[in-house]
Structures are given as structure tokens and as C-alpha cells.
């Protein structure tokens, strides 16, 4: 198992942002996470990551309501750089907010 949600998170009721797929796609594009650089200002970084977090929450809500296919419909509209940067951001967020860890490999 790669990770799991902590018990505290499992017991909480999450209220997801409700947006349609096209709006989520536009939000991911407007976040411009792929344009962040080491010399980006703190304001630019905060704004991009905040938009990314909002888009991720809305994407999870879309998946809850319409299923995985709706998520893929949004993601397939992004160009390669946007998809890779958003996916990297999403993995980072999940690792930060769950008990994410690599599974132990059995001894060979």
C-alpha cells in the first residue's frame, strides 16, 4: 500500500468545492504551476499553489460526484507541461496530507 488517510481525516466530513470540468480545467491553467521558477516571487508562488489546491479539491469533488472518467476528461485537455506540473503538485499535496510512504519490499 502506498499510503492511507489518517484516522482523524477518515472521521472528518469533507466538503468539496463543486465546479464543472471546464471550470476546473481553466483554474488549473490559470494556476500556471508549470511557470513557477526558483526566482518566482513569494506572491506568485502563493497564488499559483493556492489556485492549484483549489483545483485539486474541485477535481476530487468532481470525481466523487461523477467518477474517475470525469477527472480524466479534465486532465486530458491539459498540455503536457500543465499535466506534469499539476500531477507533481497533486502528489506532493497528497504526500503532505496523508501518511504516504513506500511499501516495504519483501526480501528476495
Rosetta constraint file for C-alpha pairs under 8 A:
AtomPair CA 1 CA 102 HARMONIC 7.43 0.50
AtomPair CA 1 CA 103 HARMONIC 5.60 0.50
AtomPair CA 2 CA 100 HARMONIC 6.13 0.50
AtomPair CA 2 CA 101 HARMONIC 5.59 0.50
AtomPair CA 2 CA 102 HARMONIC 5.24 0.50
AtomPair CA 2 CA 103 HARMONIC 5.65 0.50
AtomPair CA 3 CA 98 HARMONIC 6.84 0.50
AtomPair CA 3 CA 99 HARMONIC 5.62 0.50
AtomPair CA 3 CA 100 HARMONIC 4.02 0.50
AtomPair CA 3 CA 101 HARMONIC 5.60 0.50
AtomPair CA 3 CA 102 HARMONIC 7.45 0.50
AtomPair CA 4 CA 98 HARMONIC 6.05 0.50
AtomPair CA 4 CA 99 HARMONIC 5.64 0.50
AtomPair CA 4 CA 100 HARMONIC 6.35 0.50
AtomPair CA 5 CA 9 HARMONIC 6.16 0.50
AtomPair CA 5 CA 10 HARMONIC 6.35 0.50
AtomPair CA 5 CA 97 HARMONIC 7.84 0.50
AtomPair CA 5 CA 98 HARMONIC 4.95 0.50
AtomPair CA 5 CA 99 HARMONIC 6.22 0.50
AtomPair CA 6 CA 10 HARMONIC 6.26 0.50
AtomPair CA 6 CA 98 HARMONIC 6.16 0.50
AtomPair CA 6 CA 99 HARMONIC 6.38 0.50
AtomPair CA 7 CA 11 HARMONIC 6.31 0.50
AtomPair CA 8 CA 12 HARMONIC 6.50 0.50
AtomPair CA 16 CA 57 HARMONIC 6.06 0.50
AtomPair CA 16 CA 58 HARMONIC 6.24 0.50
AtomPair CA 16 CA 60 HARMONIC 7.26 0.50
AtomPair CA 16 CA 61 HARMONIC 5.03 0.50
AtomPair CA 17 CA 54 HARMONIC 7.65 0.50
AtomPair CA 17 CA 57 HARMONIC 6.14 0.50
AtomPair CA 17 CA 58 HARMONIC 4.74 0.50
AtomPair CA 17 CA 61 HARMONIC 6.16 0.50
AtomPair CA 18 CA 58 HARMONIC 5.78 0.50
AtomPair CA 18 CA 61 HARMONIC 6.17 0.50
AtomPair CA 18 CA 62 HARMONIC 6.90 0.50
AtomPair CA 19 CA 23 HARMONIC 6.13 0.50
AtomPair CA 19 CA 24 HARMONIC 6.35 0.50
AtomPair CA 19 CA 58 HARMONIC 6.01 0.50
AtomPair CA 19 CA 62 HARMONIC 7.13 0.50
AtomPair CA 20 CA 24 HARMONIC 6.38 0.50
AtomPair CA 20 CA 62 HARMONIC 7.24 0.50
AtomPair CA 21 CA 25 HARMONIC 6.15 0.50
AtomPair CA 21 CA 59 HARMONIC 7.82 0.50
AtomPair CA 21 CA 62 HARMONIC 7.42 0.50
AtomPair CA 21 CA 70 HARMONIC 7.21 0.50
AtomPair CA 21 CA 71 HARMONIC 7.73 0.50
AtomPair CA 21 CA 73 HARMONIC 7.56 0.50
AtomPair CA 21 CA 74 HARMONIC 5.63 0.50
AtomPair CA 22 CA 26 HARMONIC 6.22 0.50
AtomPair CA 22 CA 74 HARMONIC 7.03 0.50
AtomPair CA 23 CA 27 HARMONIC 6.14 0.50
AtomPair CA 24 CA 28 HARMONIC 6.20 0.50
AtomPair CA 24 CA 55 HARMONIC 5.68 0.50
AtomPair CA 24 CA 58 HARMONIC 6.69 0.50
AtomPair CA 24 CA 59 HARMONIC 6.71 0.50
AtomPair CA 24 CA 74 HARMONIC 7.30 0.50
AtomPair CA 25 CA 29 HARMONIC 6.25 0.50
AtomPair CA 25 CA 55 HARMONIC 7.96 0.50
AtomPair CA 25 CA 74 HARMONIC 5.80 0.50
AtomPair CA 25 CA 75 HARMONIC 7.40 0.50
AtomPair CA 25 CA 77 HARMONIC 7.39 0.50
AtomPair CA 25 CA 78 HARMONIC 7.31 0.50
AtomPair CA 26 CA 30 HARMONIC 6.04 0.50
AtomPair CA 27 CA 31 HARMONIC 6.13 0.50
AtomPair CA 27 CA 51 HARMONIC 6.64 0.50
AtomPair CA 27 CA 52 HARMONIC 7.51 0.50
AtomPair CA 27 CA 55 HARMONIC 5.99 0.50
AtomPair CA 28 CA 32 HARMONIC 7.01 0.50
AtomPair CA 28 CA 51 HARMONIC 7.11 0.50
AtomPair CA 28 CA 52 HARMONIC 6.09 0.50
AtomPair CA 28 CA 55 HARMONIC 5.94 0.50
AtomPair CA 28 CA 82 HARMONIC 7.76 0.50
AtomPair CA 28 CA 86 HARMONIC 7.38 0.50
AtomPair CA 29 CA 78 HARMONIC 7.68 0.50
AtomPair CA 29 CA 82 HARMONIC 7.02 0.50
AtomPair CA 30 CA 48 HARMONIC 7.92 0.50
AtomPair CA 30 CA 51 HARMONIC 7.60 0.50
AtomPair CA 31 CA 47 HARMONIC 7.30 0.50
AtomPair CA 31 CA 48 HARMONIC 4.51 0.50
AtomPair CA 31 CA 49 HARMONIC 7.04 0.50
AtomPair CA 31 CA 50 HARMONIC 7.94 0.50
AtomPair CA 31 CA 51 HARMONIC 5.19 0.50
AtomPair CA 31 CA 52 HARMONIC 5.75 0.50
AtomPair CA 32 CA 36 HARMONIC 7.24 0.50
AtomPair CA 32 CA 48 HARMONIC 6.22 0.50
AtomPair CA 32 CA 82 HARMONIC 7.44 0.50
AtomPair CA 33 CA 48 HARMONIC 5.73 0.50
AtomPair CA 33 CA 49 HARMONIC 7.03 0.50
AtomPair CA 33 CA 52 HARMONIC 7.32 0.50
AtomPair CA 33 CA 82 HARMONIC 7.29 0.50
AtomPair CA 33 CA 85 HARMONIC 6.10 0.50
AtomPair CA 33 CA 86 HARMONIC 6.75 0.50
AtomPair CA 34 CA 81 HARMONIC 6.21 0.50
AtomPair CA 34 CA 82 HARMONIC 5.86 0.50
AtomPair CA 34 CA 85 HARMONIC 5.23 0.50
AtomPair CA 34 CA 86 HARMONIC 7.66 0.50
AtomPair CA 36 CA 40 HARMONIC 5.93 0.50
AtomPair CA 36 CA 44 HARMONIC 7.79 0.50
AtomPair CA 36 CA 45 HARMONIC 6.74 0.50
AtomPair CA 36 CA 48 HARMONIC 7.94 0.50
AtomPair CA 40 CA 44 HARMONIC 6.18 0.50
AtomPair CA 40 CA 45 HARMONIC 6.45 0.50
AtomPair CA 41 CA 45 HARMONIC 6.24 0.50
AtomPair CA 42 CA 46 HARMONIC 6.05 0.50
AtomPair CA 43 CA 47 HARMONIC 6.08 0.50
AtomPair CA 44 CA 48 HARMONIC 6.09 0.50
AtomPair CA 45 CA 49 HARMONIC 6.08 0.50
AtomPair CA 46 CA 50 HARMONIC 5.88 0.50
AtomPair CA 47 CA 51 HARMONIC 6.15 0.50
AtomPair CA 48 CA 52 HARMONIC 6.09 0.50
AtomPair CA 49 CA 53 HARMONIC 6.04 0.50
AtomPair CA 50 CA 54 HARMONIC 6.22 0.50
AtomPair CA 51 CA 55 HARMONIC 6.09 0.50
AtomPair CA 52 CA 56 HARMONIC 6.08 0.50
AtomPair CA 52 CA 86 HARMONIC 7.24 0.50
AtomPair CA 52 CA 89 HARMONIC 7.61 0.50
AtomPair CA 53 CA 57 HARMONIC 6.17 0.50
AtomPair CA 53 CA 90 HARMONIC 7.99 0.50
AtomPair CA 54 CA 58 HARMONIC 6.17 0.50
AtomPair CA 55 CA 59 HARMONIC 5.94 0.50
AtomPair CA 56 CA 60 HARMONIC 6.18 0.50
AtomPair CA 56 CA 90 HARMONIC 6.80 0.50
AtomPair CA 57 CA 61 HARMONIC 6.27 0.50
AtomPair CA 58 CA 62 HARMONIC 6.11 0.50
AtomPair CA 59 CA 63 HARMONIC 6.24 0.50
AtomPair CA 59 CA 71 HARMONIC 6.39 0.50
AtomPair CA 60 CA 64 HARMONIC 6.22 0.50
AtomPair CA 60 CA 71 HARMONIC 7.93 0.50
AtomPair CA 61 CA 65 HARMONIC 6.23 0.50
AtomPair CA 62 CA 66 HARMONIC 5.75 0.50
AtomPair CA 62 CA 67 HARMONIC 7.06 0.50
AtomPair CA 62 CA 70 HARMONIC 6.83 0.50
AtomPair CA 62 CA 71 HARMONIC 6.83 0.50
AtomPair CA 63 CA 67 HARMONIC 4.34 0.50
AtomPair CA 63 CA 68 HARMONIC 5.28 0.50
AtomPair CA 63 CA 69 HARMONIC 7.76 0.50
AtomPair CA 63 CA 70 HARMONIC 6.35 0.50
AtomPair CA 63 CA 71 HARMONIC 5.86 0.50
AtomPair CA 66 CA 70 HARMONIC 5.97 0.50
AtomPair CA 67 CA 71 HARMONIC 7.15 0.50
AtomPair CA 68 CA 72 HARMONIC 6.44 0.50
AtomPair CA 69 CA 73 HARMONIC 6.17 0.50
AtomPair CA 70 CA 74 HARMONIC 6.52 0.50
AtomPair CA 71 CA 75 HARMONIC 6.29 0.50
AtomPair CA 72 CA 76 HARMONIC 5.85 0.50
AtomPair CA 73 CA 77 HARMONIC 6.88 0.50
AtomPair CA 74 CA 78 HARMONIC 7.38 0.50
AtomPair CA 75 CA 83 HARMONIC 6.68 0.50
AtomPair CA 78 CA 82 HARMONIC 5.80 0.50
AtomPair CA 78 CA 83 HARMONIC 5.65 0.50
AtomPair CA 79 CA 83 HARMONIC 6.09 0.50
AtomPair CA 80 CA 84 HARMONIC 6.08 0.50
AtomPair CA 81 CA 85 HARMONIC 6.04 0.50
AtomPair CA 82 CA 86 HARMONIC 5.93 0.50
AtomPair CA 83 CA 87 HARMONIC 5.91 0.50
AtomPair CA 84 CA 88 HARMONIC 6.03 0.50
AtomPair CA 85 CA 89 HARMONIC 6.13 0.50
AtomPair CA 86 CA 90 HARMONIC 6.03 0.50
AtomPair CA 87 CA 91 HARMONIC 6.15 0.50
AtomPair CA 88 CA 92 HARMONIC 6.22 0.50
AtomPair CA 89 CA 93 HARMONIC 6.22 0.50
AtomPair CA 90 CA 94 HARMONIC 6.19 0.50
AtomPair CA 91 CA 95 HARMONIC 6.07 0.50
AtomPair CA 92 CA 96 HARMONIC 6.13 0.50
AtomPair CA 93 CA 97 HARMONIC 6.18 0.50
AtomPair CA 94 CA 98 HARMONIC 5.86 0.50
AtomPair CA 94 CA 100 HARMONIC 7.46 0.50
AtomPair CA 95 CA 99 HARMONIC 6.90 0.50
AtomPair CA 95 CA 100 HARMONIC 5.06 0.50
AtomPair CA 95 CA 101 HARMONIC 7.91 0.50
AtomPair CA 96 CA 100 HARMONIC 7.67 0.50
